């Protein structure tokens, strides 16, 4: 029989009520699919106040790979992976590194988007063999952002300025304060970021989602043109529905077509959202066996003078 310390360790390992419920339904989802399951959830929608205060960590970053390493360790990788995504996106370099790691671990990866996976989150989904979405699910544009500004938009503004000034030099005073806010190497950085994101996404699509398709390269180009062009998407925050994703030629499976999986996926989704809303957790990476990598925001009391 366990002693006091053993019981205390067991309680700590089990976690909160949120953890118990979430892990229960993660396990049930894995039983229903016969596949490995990992959730990758960010609390950016639940913790807007922290975002407004400049708290970081919500975005996809290099630290996330530690979570995936922990979650993947010990899994039977021959079963493939269902990667449940809920993220605003993040850094291109971290995204490329994470996808390379996931590709080295699993031959078959299915991205599952119960609600929303934007920007770099969409890039991760595009790197998978297929995507599961519901009528309520959304992907997003993949055009890179530089300091929160669309790289395409910055390039377009410089091109427009050059045309206007060449056509009418008298417009120089009007354009000068606009262009002055950008540092000299910014245009080069923007062009490189656009090329970089396009190149890696195209390679992923050809290697995975469009593997073996004679028209893989052309299909990948269409996806990148539609999702990577700021001129076409109009806004980096634009939501891409399942219907639109299918029109782009992506390999999308509707959650509604598999009732048992749909219910199990949405229950896991709700459990993760409740964890993010009801605790100080800002990011959660967890597998169906309860191995979790949790990033939380530490609330600190600050003494104030009367």
Secondary structure, DSSP 8 states (H G I E B T S, - for coil): ---HHHHHHHHHHH--HHHHHHHHHHHHHHHHHTSEEEEEEE-TTT-HHHHHTT----SB-TTHHHHHHHHHTT--GGG-EEEEEEB--B-HHHHHHHHHHHHHH-S-EEEEESSBB-THHHHHHHTSSEEEE-TT-BEE----EETTEEHHHHHHHHHHHHHHHHH-GGGHHHHHHHHHTS-TTHHHHHHHHHHHHHHHHHHHHHHTTTTT-TTHHHHHHHHHHHHH-HHHH--TT-EE-HHHHHHTT--EEEGGGSHHHHHHHHHHHHHHHHHHHHSSEEEEEEETTS-EEEEE----------
